[in-house]
């Protein structure tokens, strides 16, 4: 890196540019110029189209980096074995709590019966987001992917959908902890979703060290957040020199062990 580039990087680190969306710029020692975007995988109608400033950054990028390319129509949940009945997998209290929530969301228990516990948690969370007015085609990464495809821009996956499903399938006890956390932090998660929508519609947080309400237990947070952030850090450092827009879940940019702090 030239002396001028080092000075520019130092100034950028000391006086980072503020964006009206959850985003920040970073330059890595290998010459990778990153614009990190805090994505929400499901969004509201008001979150489309994306801000003009972000669109300009995308059009100037050499590639778009995402957790997984979700622009296709294939389902990542195929070929899952049918598990035992829920009555054999959950305690009486857990089953009652799930039945109460499923009834509230108009989800048939017959559908949930055939799903692993981690998938039930994902269905509950997606349904909650839909009830709050969020839709997948307004998600930030979904919109970015379609813009990249229209520009014939390369798309780089940090994980891929298959790897994400494999991670969930490896959770202990069929993902029991994820389901327990989903049930326990149901209302907190709703408030957090509304907060993240506000980051896009109103203003993003001023600092990446923002304290956020806990919606995961510590052990689950390590698996779903810390360990993935560390793996992504290595992949981003391994990219060729160039300009990249990097869209990851907004929670990966804030709080303890966030991705920007690891990259620094």
KOLROZA-92347 format. One record per residue (C-alpha): x, y, z negated; residue number from 1; residue in three letters. Coordinates in Angstrom, 2 decimals. Layout:
{node {X,Y,Z},NUM,"Ala"}
...
***
This chain:
{node {0.00,0.00,0.00},1,"Unk"}
{node {1.38,3.43,0.95},2,"Unk"}
{node {2.07,6.17,-1.59},3,"Unk"}
{node {-0.90,8.16,-0.22},4,"Unk"}
{node {-3.20,5.15,-0.61},5,"Unk"}
{node {-2.01,4.58,-4.17},6,"Unk"}
{node {-2.64,8.21,-5.09},7,"Unk"}
{node {-6.09,8.11,-3.48},8,"Unk"}
{node {-6.94,4.89,-5.34},9,"Unk"}
{node {-5.77,6.39,-8.64},10,"Unk"}
{node {-7.90,9.50,-8.13},11,"Unk"}
{node {-10.88,7.39,-7.13},12,"Unk"}
{node {-10.51,5.32,-10.30},13,"Unk"}
{node {-10.24,8.46,-12.47},14,"Unk"}
{node {-13.06,10.35,-10.73},15,"Unk"}
{node {-15.37,7.68,-9.27},16,"Unk"}
{node {-18.01,8.80,-6.81},17,"Unk"}
{node {-21.54,8.62,-8.13},18,"Unk"}
{node {-24.27,7.19,-5.91},19,"Unk"}
{node {-28.07,7.54,-6.27},20,"Unk"}
{node {-28.30,3.73,-6.26},21,"Unk"}
{node {-26.48,1.13,-8.41},22,"Unk"}
{node {-23.19,1.14,-6.54},23,"Unk"}
{node {-19.52,1.95,-6.95},24,"Unk"}
{node {-16.34,1.95,-4.89},25,"Unk"}
{node {-13.23,-0.05,-5.65},26,"Unk"}
{node {-9.97,-0.57,-3.75},27,"Unk"}
{node {-8.07,-3.76,-4.53},28,"Unk"}
{node {-4.27,-4.09,-4.31},29,"Unk"}
{node {-4.58,-6.16,-1.14},30,"Unk"}
{node {-6.21,-3.31,0.77},31,"Unk"}
{node {-9.82,-4.50,0.34},32,"Unk"}
{node {-12.09,-1.44,0.11},33,"Unk"}
{node {-15.24,-2.56,-1.67},34,"Unk"}
{node {-18.57,-0.87,-2.15},35,"Unk"}
{node {-20.25,-2.94,-4.87},36,"Unk"}
{node {-24.05,-2.82,-4.76},37,"Unk"}
{node {-26.23,-3.91,-7.68},38,"Unk"}
{node {-28.86,-5.89,-5.82},39,"Unk"}
{node {-32.33,-6.89,-6.96},40,"Unk"}
{node {-33.33,-10.08,-5.18},41,"Unk"}
{node {-37.01,-9.05,-5.10},42,"Unk"}
{node {-38.01,-5.42,-4.63},43,"Unk"}
{node {-40.96,-3.04,-4.38},44,"Unk"}
{node {-42.28,-1.39,-1.22},45,"Unk"}
{node {-40.67,1.89,-2.34},46,"Unk"}
{node {-37.24,0.22,-2.16},47,"Unk"}
{node {-37.47,-0.02,1.63},48,"Unk"}
{node {-35.92,1.36,3.72},49,"Unk"}
{node {-32.61,1.49,1.89},50,"Unk"}
{node {-31.00,4.89,1.11},51,"Unk"}
{node {-29.42,6.58,4.14},52,"Unk"}
{node {-26.07,6.81,2.37},53,"Unk"}
{node {-26.00,3.07,1.77},54,"Unk"}
{node {-26.98,2.39,5.38},55,"Unk"}
{node {-24.03,4.47,6.57},56,"Unk"}
{node {-21.68,2.45,4.39},57,"Unk"}
{node {-23.08,-0.79,5.77},58,"Unk"}
{node {-22.74,0.32,9.39},59,"Unk"}
{node {-19.07,1.26,8.77},60,"Unk"}
{node {-18.20,-1.99,6.97},61,"Unk"}
{node {-16.20,-4.83,8.49},62,"Unk"}
{node {-18.41,-7.41,6.77},63,"Unk"}
{node {-21.26,-7.81,4.30},64,"Unk"}
{node {-20.54,-9.94,1.24},65,"Unk"}
{node {-23.49,-11.55,-0.59},66,"Unk"}
{node {-24.00,-14.23,-3.22},67,"Unk"}
{node {-25.85,-16.36,-0.67},68,"Unk"}
{node {-27.25,-15.81,2.81},69,"Unk"}
{node {-31.00,-15.94,2.18},70,"Unk"}
{node {-32.02,-14.70,5.64},71,"Unk"}
{node {-32.87,-18.21,6.87},72,"Unk"}
{node {-36.17,-20.05,6.42},73,"Unk"}
{node {-34.85,-23.35,5.07},74,"Unk"}
{node {-35.69,-24.23,1.47},75,"Unk"}
{node {-32.77,-24.84,-0.92},76,"Unk"}
{node {-35.03,-26.99,-3.13},77,"Unk"}
{node {-35.35,-29.98,-0.83},78,"Unk"}
{node {-34.20,-33.48,-1.77},79,"Unk"}
{node {-34.80,-33.01,-5.50},80,"Unk"}
{node {-35.70,-36.18,-7.38},81,"Unk"}
{node {-39.09,-36.25,-9.10},82,"Unk"}
{node {-38.42,-36.14,-12.86},83,"Unk"}
{node {-40.38,-37.83,-15.69},84,"Unk"}
{node {-43.64,-36.23,-16.89},85,"Unk"}
{node {-43.28,-32.99,-18.84},86,"Unk"}
{node {-44.71,-34.64,-21.95},87,"Unk"}
{node {-41.57,-36.82,-22.01},88,"Unk"}
{node {-39.20,-33.91,-21.43},89,"Unk"}
{node {-40.61,-31.20,-23.70},90,"Unk"}
{node {-41.61,-31.04,-27.33},91,"Unk"}
{node {-45.24,-30.42,-28.18},92,"Unk"}
{node {-44.54,-26.75,-28.98},93,"Unk"}
{node {-42.57,-26.25,-25.77},94,"Unk"}
{node {-45.28,-27.86,-23.67},95,"Unk"}
{node {-47.97,-25.74,-25.31},96,"Unk"}
{node {-45.97,-22.55,-24.66},97,"Unk"}
{node {-45.46,-23.54,-21.03},98,"Unk"}
{node {-49.13,-24.40,-20.53},99,"Unk"}
{node {-50.18,-21.06,-22.02},100,"Unk"}
{node {-47.85,-19.12,-19.72},101,"Unk"}
{node {-48.78,-21.19,-16.64},102,"Unk"}
{node {-52.45,-20.48,-17.31},103,"Unk"}
{node {-51.69,-16.76,-17.65},104,"Unk"}
{node {-49.88,-16.83,-14.29},105,"Unk"}
{node {-52.48,-19.10,-12.59},106,"Unk"}
{node {-49.80,-21.73,-11.93},107,"Unk"}
{node {-51.12,-25.31,-11.78},108,"Unk"}
{node {-49.40,-27.62,-14.25},109,"Unk"}
{node {-49.64,-30.39,-11.64},110,"Unk"}
{node {-47.12,-28.45,-9.54},111,"Unk"}
{node {-44.74,-27.91,-12.45},112,"Unk"}
{node {-44.94,-31.58,-13.49},113,"Unk"}
{node {-42.84,-32.63,-10.48},114,"Unk"}
{node {-40.08,-30.04,-10.95},115,"Unk"}
{node {-36.85,-30.10,-13.00},116,"Unk"}
{node {-36.85,-27.75,-15.97},117,"Unk"}
{node {-34.45,-25.27,-14.37},118,"Unk"}
{node {-36.73,-25.02,-11.32},119,"Unk"}
{node {-39.77,-24.43,-13.54},120,"Unk"}
{node {-37.87,-21.54,-15.13},121,"Unk"}
{node {-37.10,-20.13,-11.67},122,"Unk"}
{node {-40.74,-20.43,-10.59},123,"Unk"}
{node {-41.90,-18.65,-13.75},124,"Unk"}
{node {-39.40,-15.83,-13.22},125,"Unk"}
{node {-40.30,-15.41,-9.54},126,"Unk"}
{node {-44.02,-15.36,-10.37},127,"Unk"}
{node {-43.40,-12.78,-13.08},128,"Unk"}
{node {-41.58,-10.58,-10.55},129,"Unk"}
{node {-44.47,-10.93,-8.10},130,"Unk"}
{node {-46.93,-9.90,-10.82},131,"Unk"}
{node {-44.82,-6.75,-11.31},132,"Unk"}
{node {-45.23,-5.93,-7.62},133,"Unk"}
{node {-41.90,-7.26,-6.35},134,"Unk"}
{node {-41.54,-9.09,-3.04},135,"Unk"}
{node {-38.66,-11.00,-1.52},136,"Unk"}
{node {-38.64,-9.10,1.77},137,"Unk"}
{node {-38.03,-5.85,-0.14},138,"Unk"}
{node {-35.08,-7.35,-2.01},139,"Unk"}
{node {-31.84,-5.41,-1.56},140,"Unk"}
{node {-29.69,-8.30,-0.35},141,"Unk"}
{node {-32.47,-9.46,2.00},142,"Unk"}
{node {-32.64,-6.02,3.61},143,"Unk"}
{node {-28.84,-5.77,3.83},144,"Unk"}
{node {-28.63,-9.16,5.51},145,"Unk"}
{node {-31.09,-8.15,8.22},146,"Unk"}
{node {-29.17,-4.91,8.86},147,"Unk"}
{node {-25.92,-6.87,9.12},148,"Unk"}
{node {-27.48,-9.34,11.55},149,"Unk"}
{node {-28.78,-6.47,13.71},150,"Unk"}
{node {-25.24,-5.02,13.78},151,"Unk"}
{node {-23.71,-8.43,14.58},152,"Unk"}
{node {-21.66,-7.98,11.43},153,"Unk"}
{node {-19.98,-10.97,9.74},154,"Unk"}
{node {-21.67,-12.15,6.53},155,"Unk"}
{node {-19.49,-13.70,3.82},156,"Unk"}
{node {-21.05,-15.80,1.05},157,"Unk"}
{node {-19.53,-15.76,-2.41},158,"Unk"}
{node {-21.35,-18.99,-3.25},159,"Unk"}
{node {-24.09,-20.03,-0.87},160,"Unk"}
{node {-27.55,-21.34,-1.77},161,"Unk"}
{node {-26.38,-24.96,-1.98},162,"Unk"}
{node {-23.71,-24.06,-4.54},163,"Unk"}
{node {-26.22,-22.06,-6.58},164,"Unk"}
{node {-28.61,-25.01,-6.69},165,"Unk"}
{node {-25.74,-27.33,-7.59},166,"Unk"}
{node {-24.87,-25.04,-10.51},167,"Unk"}
{node {-28.45,-25.17,-11.78},168,"Unk"}
{node {-28.60,-28.95,-11.38},169,"Unk"}
{node {-25.48,-29.26,-13.53},170,"Unk"}
{node {-27.05,-27.43,-16.47},171,"Unk"}
{node {-27.34,-29.71,-19.54},172,"Unk"}
{node {-30.65,-31.47,-20.21},173,"Unk"}
{node {-32.05,-30.65,-16.78},174,"Unk"}
{node {-31.86,-26.90,-17.51},175,"Unk"}
{node {-33.69,-27.02,-20.83},176,"Unk"}
{node {-31.84,-23.95,-22.13},177,"Unk"}
{node {-32.83,-21.88,-19.08},178,"Unk"}
{node {-36.49,-22.77,-19.56},179,"Unk"}
{node {-36.31,-22.04,-23.31},180,"Unk"}
{node {-34.69,-18.66,-22.67},181,"Unk"}
{node {-37.31,-17.84,-20.02},182,"Unk"}
{node {-40.14,-18.59,-22.44},183,"Unk"}
{node {-38.48,-16.85,-25.39},184,"Unk"}
{node {-37.47,-13.65,-23.58},185,"Unk"}
{node {-40.50,-13.39,-21.30},186,"Unk"}
{node {-41.49,-9.81,-22.21},187,"Unk"}
{node {-37.88,-8.63,-22.48},188,"Unk"}
{node {-37.21,-9.93,-18.98},189,"Unk"}
{node {-40.22,-8.01,-17.64},190,"Unk"}
{node {-38.90,-4.79,-19.18},191,"Unk"}
{node {-35.45,-5.47,-17.74},192,"Unk"}
{node {-36.90,-5.97,-14.26},193,"Unk"}
{node {-38.71,-2.64,-14.53},194,"Unk"}
{node {-35.49,-1.00,-15.72},195,"Unk"}
{node {-33.57,-2.30,-12.70},196,"Unk"}
{node {-36.30,-1.09,-10.33},197,"Unk"}
{node {-35.81,2.33,-11.93},198,"Unk"}
{node {-32.11,2.17,-11.08},199,"Unk"}
{node {-33.09,2.13,-7.41},200,"Unk"}
{node {-36.08,4.47,-7.49},201,"Unk"}
{node {-34.85,7.02,-10.03},202,"Unk"}
{node {-31.20,6.85,-11.05},203,"Unk"}
{node {-28.59,4.16,-11.81},204,"Unk"}
{node {-26.77,3.88,-15.16},205,"Unk"}
{node {-23.83,6.25,-15.63},206,"Unk"}
{node {-21.49,3.52,-16.86},207,"Unk"}
{node {-20.88,-0.18,-16.21},208,"Unk"}
{node {-20.49,-0.75,-19.97},209,"Unk"}
{node {-24.22,-0.17,-20.45},210,"Unk"}
{node {-25.67,-2.40,-23.17},211,"Unk"}
{node {-28.55,-4.47,-21.80},212,"Unk"}
{node {-31.14,-6.53,-23.68},213,"Unk"}
{node {-30.25,-10.21,-23.94},214,"Unk"}
{node {-32.37,-12.55,-21.83},215,"Unk"}
{node {-29.91,-15.47,-21.95},216,"Unk"}
{node {-28.33,-17.33,-24.83},217,"Unk"}
{node {-24.56,-16.87,-25.11},218,"Unk"}
{node {-23.70,-20.30,-23.66},219,"Unk"}
{node {-26.02,-19.80,-20.68},220,"Unk"}
{node {-24.69,-16.27,-20.13},221,"Unk"}
{node {-21.19,-17.70,-19.88},222,"Unk"}
{node {-22.24,-20.13,-17.15},223,"Unk"}
{node {-24.55,-17.88,-15.13},224,"Unk"}
{node {-22.67,-14.59,-15.51},225,"Unk"}
{node {-19.10,-14.75,-16.86},226,"Unk"}
{node {-17.88,-17.82,-14.98},227,"Unk"}
{node {-19.45,-16.71,-11.71},228,"Unk"}
{node {-17.99,-13.19,-12.06},229,"Unk"}
{node {-14.55,-14.70,-12.55},230,"Unk"}
{node {-14.94,-16.91,-9.47},231,"Unk"}
{node {-16.15,-13.95,-7.40},232,"Unk"}
{node {-13.17,-11.87,-8.51},233,"Unk"}
{node {-10.83,-14.45,-7.00},234,"Unk"}
{node {-12.81,-14.60,-3.74},235,"Unk"}
{node {-12.89,-10.81,-3.38},236,"Unk"}
{node {-9.14,-10.55,-3.99},237,"Unk"}
{node {-8.63,-13.21,-1.30},238,"Unk"}
{node {-10.48,-11.23,1.41},239,"Unk"}
{node {-8.40,-9.77,4.26},240,"Unk"}
{node {-7.77,-6.00,4.10},241,"Unk"}
{node {-10.82,-4.10,5.29},242,"Unk"}
{node {-14.06,-2.38,4.30},243,"Unk"}
{node {-16.76,-4.47,2.65},244,"Unk"}
{node {-20.23,-3.88,1.22},245,"Unk"}
{node {-20.61,-6.41,-1.61},246,"Unk"}
{node {-24.17,-7.09,-2.82},247,"Unk"}
{node {-24.49,-9.05,-6.05},248,"Unk"}
{node {-27.23,-9.20,-8.67},249,"Unk"}
{node {-27.38,-5.88,-10.51},250,"Unk"}
{node {-26.73,-7.48,-13.91},251,"Unk"}
{node {-23.31,-8.62,-12.66},252,"Unk"}
{node {-22.21,-4.97,-12.49},253,"Unk"}
{node {-23.11,-4.07,-16.06},254,"Unk"}
{node {-22.59,-5.26,-19.59},255,"Unk"}
{node {-19.94,-7.51,-21.09},256,"Unk"}
{node {-17.56,-9.22,-18.66},257,"Unk"}
{node {-19.03,-7.38,-15.66},258,"Unk"}
{node {-17.52,-7.84,-12.21},259,"Unk"}
{node {-16.08,-4.31,-11.85},260,"Unk"}
{node {-14.17,-4.63,-15.10},261,"Unk"}
{node {-12.72,-7.97,-13.97},262,"Unk"}
{node {-11.68,-6.51,-10.62},263,"Unk"}
{node {-9.89,-3.66,-12.37},264,"Unk"}
***
